């Protein structure tokens, strides 16, 4: 069990906000969005030491007379860009009641883009941090050597002295600095994916400073540790049958198989083929990763089918078929590694990963040999600066968890673990749906309405709730753009 971390005291809320809102950085969309910079400690155990800058943003309440407070957002990651997220959600269809109720607050977490960015100065061929698919123990050793070079690159970078302090606990403490600077005694929060772990850490460190907290697509209570890495494979096994059924119904268009079993066989045929003979730089591991990334949302299924179709014809996929990372990639990757490797101490013995690969290849044959393989954290140059935060059932009962039954990134098992860890502080809405994300205005109306009802009115289910499957309209262009961005995290 994780050890409890004592919260570093934060200043009491001011009588009024001390934030000087102004123009956003030049590369941030203008319009409703306002921005400001806050100075926070790099190391909260030495608050008078080195400071870093955190960039925050605001979409002001549309009706100040009805304003309840502030609603902070985190889109996921770790390493997700958060500055424009409130504006993107507003444009994608948040209801007027919510826009009136809150100032919507975004921020780039420490180490990202406009918030004192870090960099491991990685080379382009190191941008895929997940390891190769391992078929045997020797390939685990090869992966260990490759990921060790990534860890060494981080240790040799100019950001190396800062990396140990880019952690989830410190980002949660930054959130409390944001709360205090805004003059608020409490904050409401909406976090997606990794953002659910960040929100859970905040609610554990500062329980009495939370108002209404929504955690959407929920990680387990230990965040991105080795267990969460391996659970990507379980999520893939949960979600893949949805695509197999979809593709089989469209065999006349894509030729991937007339039954879900045939489509599944095509997956293994293509993965084995690309292991032996990559096409345009796409090997079996990248094919597996690309397939996993493109089942996050059903709207991506046609792109995935097209990827498979071209691979069957020994052709490179068209541009834009595979998910692409964009934006400040160096700071995103540096922050991701710092958080994942700095929150938890990962096993160092290669034999541990060799054993895990054998187990997960059998249990989750689609990508288990990949996600159980060695990550750079096995060779990370520093140990965590403090123990992980333990989720606590002590505190206000104000947490709402929303979770799909077939989520490829944060599978249901992790959400159930987090629900149990928070006890009576939490309620969970489970949605009979595949994909990553519940509380967005274009997915499942039952799950989405549960989120909005809670944030806008404080109405939370009295007990855990189940939402049946729905058939929804296709997302609008603005909604699809938001889907594309969130699918990178």
SVG drawing of the C-alpha trace seen along z (x, -y; Angstrom):
<svg xmlns="http://www.w3.org/2000/svg" viewBox="-30 -42 55 59">
<polyline fill="none" stroke="black" stroke-width="0.4" points="0.0,0.0 1.2,-3.5 2.4,-5.7 0.5,-8.8 2.0,-12.1 1.5,-15.1 0.1,-18.1 2.5,-21.1 0.5,-24.0 -0.7,-26.6 -1.6,-30.2 -5.1,-30.8 -7.5,-32.1 -7.2,-35.9 -10.2,-38.2 -10.1,-38.7 -8.3,-37.5 -4.7,-38.6 -4.5,-37.3 -3.9,-40.0 -5.7,-38.6 -4.5,-39.8 -3.6,-38.6 -2.6,-35.0 0.7,-33.9 0.8,-34.6 0.3,-30.9 -2.9,-30.6 -6.3,-31.5 -7.7,-34.9 -11.4,-35.6 -13.0,-34.7 -9.8,-33.3 -7.8,-35.4 -4.4,-34.3 -2.0,-35.0 1.2,-33.7 1.7,-32.5 4.9,-31.9 5.1,-28.7 7.8,-26.8 9.7,-24.2 10.1,-22.2 7.2,-22.6 9.4,-21.3 11.6,-24.3 9.0,-27.0 11.4,-29.8 13.8,-28.3 13.7,-28.2 10.4,-29.3 8.8,-28.3 6.0,-29.9 2.6,-28.4 0.4,-29.8 -3.3,-29.7 -6.3,-30.7 -9.9,-31.7 -13.2,-31.8 -15.2,-34.2 -18.7,-33.4 -21.3,-34.6 -23.5,-35.8 -21.4,-37.1 -24.5,-37.5 -25.0,-33.7 -21.4,-32.8 -20.8,-30.0 -17.0,-29.8 -14.2,-28.4 -14.1,-25.1 -10.6,-23.8 -9.9,-21.4 -7.2,-18.9 -7.4,-17.1 -5.1,-14.2 -1.6,-13.0 0.5,-13.3 1.8,-16.0 -1.5,-17.2 -1.8,-20.9 -4.5,-22.5 -4.4,-26.2 -7.0,-26.2 -9.1,-23.2 -11.8,-25.3 -12.4,-27.3 -12.4,-24.1 -15.0,-22.6 -17.2,-25.7 -17.0,-25.8 -17.9,-22.0 -21.2,-22.5 -21.1,-23.0 -24.5,-24.2 -25.3,-27.8 -26.0,-26.9 -22.5,-25.7 -21.0,-28.7 -22.9,-31.0 -22.1,-29.1 -18.3,-29.1 -15.2,-30.8 -13.7,-28.0 -10.0,-27.7 -7.3,-25.9 -3.6,-25.6 -0.5,-24.1 0.8,-21.8 4.4,-22.4 6.9,-21.4 4.5,-21.9 4.7,-24.5 3.9,-27.8 4.6,-26.6 8.4,-26.4 8.8,-23.7 11.2,-20.9 12.9,-18.7 14.7,-15.5 16.1,-16.6 14.9,-13.3 15.6,-12.4 12.7,-11.8 13.2,-8.0 12.7,-8.2 9.3,-9.9 7.4,-6.6 8.0,-6.0 6.1,-2.7 8.4,0.2 8.4,2.7 6.2,5.7 8.3,8.6 7.9,12.1 10.6,13.6 13.0,12.8 15.7,11.6 13.5,8.9 12.8,7.7 16.5,7.2 16.7,5.2 13.8,3.0 15.7,2.5 18.7,1.2 16.6,-1.2 14.6,-2.6 17.8,-3.0 19.1,-5.3 15.9,-7.5 16.5,-7.6 20.1,-8.5 19.1,-11.2 16.9,-12.8 19.7,-12.6 22.1,-14.4 19.6,-17.1 19.6,-20.7 16.3,-20.0 17.7,-17.1 17.9,-19.1 14.2,-20.0 12.8,-16.7 12.4,-15.1 10.0,-17.8 7.7,-17.4 5.2,-15.1 1.5,-14.7 1.7,-15.7 3.5,-18.9 1.0,-19.7 -1.8,-19.2 0.0,-21.7 0.2,-24.1 -3.6,-23.7 -4.0,-24.8 -1.7,-27.8 -4.1,-28.7 -7.1,-28.4 -5.5,-30.7 -4.5,-33.3 -8.0,-33.3 -9.3,-34.2 -11.4,-31.0 -11.8,-28.9 -12.7,-25.9 -12.5,-24.8 -14.5,-22.5 -12.7,-20.3 -13.2,-18.2 -10.4,-15.8 -10.1,-13.3 -7.9,-10.2 -4.7,-11.0 -6.5,-14.1 -8.6,-11.8 -5.5,-10.8 -4.4,-14.4 -7.9,-15.3 -7.8,-12.3 -4.4,-13.4 -5.7,-17.0 -8.8,-15.7 -6.6,-13.6 -4.1,-16.3 -6.7,-19.1 -10.1,-17.5 -11.6,-20.5 -10.7,-22.7 -12.8,-20.7 -16.3,-21.7 -17.7,-19.5 -15.2,-17.1 -15.8,-15.0 -13.3,-12.3 -14.0,-11.0 -12.3,-7.8 -10.7,-6.9 -7.2,-5.6 -6.5,-3.3 -5.6,-4.9 -1.9,-4.6 -1.9,-6.6 0.5,-5.6 2.5,-2.9 3.6,0.4 0.1,1.8 -1.6,-0.9 0.9,-0.4 0.0,3.3 -3.7,2.4 -3.6,0.8 -3.6,4.3 -6.7,5.2 -8.4,2.1 -7.5,3.1 -9.1,6.5 -12.2,4.9 -12.6,2.4 -11.4,4.3 -14.5,6.4 -16.5,3.2 -14.2,2.4 -14.2,6.1 -18.0,6.1 -18.1,2.7 -15.6,3.8 -17.3,7.1 -20.5,5.3 -18.6,3.3 -16.6,6.0 -17.8,5.0 -16.1,1.7 -12.8,2.7 -12.3,6.4 -11.1,7.1 -13.3,10.1 -17.0,11.1 -17.2,11.9 -15.6,10.4 -13.5,13.5 -12.2,13.0 -11.4,9.3 -9.5,10.4 -7.5,12.9 -6.7,10.2 -5.2,8.1 -2.8,10.9 -2.0,11.6 -1.1,7.9 0.9,7.6 3.0,10.7 3.5,9.5 4.7,6.0 6.9,7.6 8.8,9.3 8.5,6.7 7.7,3.1 6.0,0.8 7.2,-2.8 8.6,-2.6 5.5,-1.0 6.4,2.2 4.2,4.6 4.7,2.6 3.6,-0.7 0.7,1.1 -0.4,2.4 0.0,-1.1 -1.8,-2.8 -4.7,-0.3 -4.9,-0.9 -4.9,-4.7 -7.6,-4.6 -10.1,-2.7 -10.3,-5.5 -13.3,-6.9 -15.8,-5.2 -15.5,-8.1 -11.9,-6.9 -13.0,-3.5 -13.0,-4.4 -9.4,-5.7 -8.4,-2.5 -10.1,-0.3 -8.2,-2.3 -4.9,-1.7 -5.5,2.0 -6.7,2.0 -3.5,0.3 -1.3,2.6 -3.0,5.6 -2.1,4.1 1.5,3.5 1.1,-0.2 1.9,-3.0 -1.1,-4.6 -2.3,-8.0 -1.1,-11.0 -3.2,-11.6 -4.3,-8.0 -2.1,-7.3 -2.6,-9.6 0.1,-12.2 1.6,-14.1 1.7,-17.8 2.5,-21.0 5.5,-21.3 6.4,-17.6 9.7,-17.8 8.1,-19.3 5.1,-16.9 7.4,-13.9 9.8,-15.3 6.9,-15.9 5.3,-12.5 8.5,-10.7 9.1,-12.9 5.6,-12.2 5.4,-8.5 8.9,-7.7 8.8,-10.3 5.5,-9.3 6.5,-5.7 9.6,-3.6 9.4,-1.0 11.0,2.5 14.7,2.4 15.1,6.1 14.7,7.1 13.5,10.5 10.4,8.8 9.5,7.5 10.3,10.8 7.9,12.6 5.2,10.0 5.5,10.2 4.9,14.0 1.9,13.5 0.3,10.7 1.0,12.1 -1.2,15.0 -3.8,13.0 -4.1,10.1 -2.7,11.3 -3.5,8.1 -0.8,5.9 0.1,7.5 3.6,8.3 4.1,4.5 2.6,2.9 4.2,5.3 7.7,4.7 10.3,2.4 9.6,-1.3 12.3,-4.0 11.3,-4.2 13.2,-0.9 16.4,-2.9 15.3,-6.3 18.3,-8.1 16.6,-9.3 14.3,-7.8 11.0,-9.5 11.5,-12.4 8.5,-11.4 6.1,-8.4 3.0,-8.3 -0.2,-10.0 -2.7,-7.5 -6.3,-8.1 -8.4,-8.6 -12.0,-7.9 -11.7,-10.7 -13.2,-13.9 -16.4,-15.4 -18.6,-13.2 -18.3,-15.2 -16.6,-13.0 -18.4,-11.8 -16.6,-9.1 -17.9,-8.4 -16.6,-5.4 -17.2,-3.5 -17.4,0.3 -15.0,0.8 -12.3,-1.9 -9.1,-1.1 -6.9,-3.5 -8.4,-3.4 -10.2,-0.1 -13.1,0.4 -11.0,2.3 -9.0,-0.8 -12.1,-2.9 -13.5,-0.3 -10.3,-0.3 -10.5,-4.1 -14.1,-4.0 -13.3,-1.5 -10.4,-3.6 -12.6,-6.7 -15.4,-4.8 -18.4,-6.9 -16.7,-10.1 -17.5,-8.9 -20.4,-7.8 -19.7,-6.2 -21.8,-6.3 -20.8,-3.4 -21.8,-3.6 -22.4,-0.6 -20.2,-2.1 -16.8,-1.6 -14.2,-4.4 -12.3,-6.9 -14.4,-9.7 -17.9,-10.0 -18.7,-13.5 -18.3,-15.2 -21.4,-16.7 -21.4,-14.2 -21.0,-10.8 -23.6,-9.2 -26.4,-11.5 -27.0,-9.6 -23.4,-9.9 -23.0,-13.4 -26.1,-14.6 -24.9,-13.1 -21.8,-15.2 -23.6,-18.4 -26.3,-17.9 -23.7,-17.6 -21.5,-20.5 -24.3,-22.9 -26.8,-22.0 -25.0,-19.8 -27.3,-16.9 -25.3,-13.7 -26.7,-10.1 -27.6,-8.9 -26.0,-5.6 -23.8,-4.2 -25.6,-4.2 -25.5,-2.3 -26.3,-4.0 -27.4,-1.8 -25.8,-2.0 -27.0,-4.7 -26.7,-5.5 -25.7,-9.1 -25.4,-11.5 -22.0,-12.1 -19.9,-14.8 -19.8,-18.3 -16.5,-19.5 -15.6,-21.4 -16.4,-18.3 -14.3,-16.1 -11.4,-18.5 -11.6,-18.1 -11.7,-14.3 -8.5,-14.4 -6.7,-16.3 -7.9,-14.2 -7.0,-11.0 -3.3,-11.9 -3.3,-11.5"/>
</svg>
